[in-house]
């Protein structure tokens, strides 16, 4: 009898233990805005209650130690860092109605190395920027940690993750034929800076309408570029990339955008995952390029990100990985502008054009602050001018004009500096709702003409005195565009000397923000420039 009681109790215990065991696989949607990302959590709960396993989602995290106490699950995990290092992250979870409600720790953990306010020149090779950590730009859709509901898909003890394969090494590529596009720096709009994961088919259509209505199209802005988070969670049975539910029909969207006299851009990665954790093009380069062409895509931004986890981080390998897509685009049968995004690492200027890149990022991600924009624009561009020219441009990242984090004066500086740099002009604001002063900055035709001057020469800093900088860009007509910049906190008088610019004699000047002729000047030009402001002039031949 005693024996029977013992057996019954033991069975009840076992049953209870089994009911509570978290062992198995849990899966669910890993995005708050679309169905493009799946999270899988594999848990193995030992007899002592300790939990190990892994989380597959935006990254691949190994759970080293987990426990459940008073119904609260804590999972300590290790996440691959950006420089081959490891970050410690903590997940928490509860079980409710048989579902695992998982609180995802914030991505990026602040500004990792290689990012800084505006990217770091000496960033480790292959360092992806912590895009997800940018305030308001978490691909999860919010600013803080997020809760995802996962259903149990198996109760079996999960198999351990396969060991990480050795990093792929490639040899330096043969030159890829130039596509002959982007004769002047590309102009358009990109969804990321303002909308991150909230971009959708509907929004892109509205933005295309706004290009026309606002006058942006007629001012030269042509590319409507969808950034990250358009991708489906899984490729189809033939390995074709799919879209998520925000983009029901990419071909129809391209047709719509084209019908407005505009072009459509898209985004992917040479790695298995994009920066926001969506499907990348690794080992599907030719196939994806053909898919883009079949949809009617005109521009591809190709973002290194998780490629650092599969490739070795050498210049040869990175160039070869970019050459793969360069070739694939060439074979796609469509003219597709090729935008390299690898944050300026590994001397991209030396090989970007060789892989048929039309533009390449020179830094980590810009943010909508004076510190970020001015650091990228003034500090991280000098020396790169030798790489820019017809069809291949340095890209100091997309514009933040109109996004609200800087003053009107600072946005004028942003526009002036980017134009002197012959930078791609990709607006990053909401064109559907542009204040007149923002529209006036983005559509200042005299400033745009400096940017688009052909054949393009990137401007250089010709003088620097503390917070005062003078930049000059030689123009095709023999004149110069000259920016007198005040990076300081108080207004100051700045002088641009002819001898610094390399001109002589008496020259006619025109102010490109005031749209006024200033008369003729000899030897120099001086202006009172507000804090963080610019006087942008054209010196005639
Ligand atoms: C990186 C890029 C950004 C943006 C995001 C999208 O951070 O540098 O411009 O494309 O990825 O995830």
Boltz pocket constraint, residues with backbone or C-beta under 6 A from the ligand:
constraints:
  - pocket:
      binder: B
      contacts: [[A, 129], [A, 130], [A, 131], [A, 132], [A, 192], [A, 227], [A, 228], [A, 274], [A, 275], [A, 276], [A, 303], [A, 341], [A, 364], [A, 365]]
      max_distance: 6.0
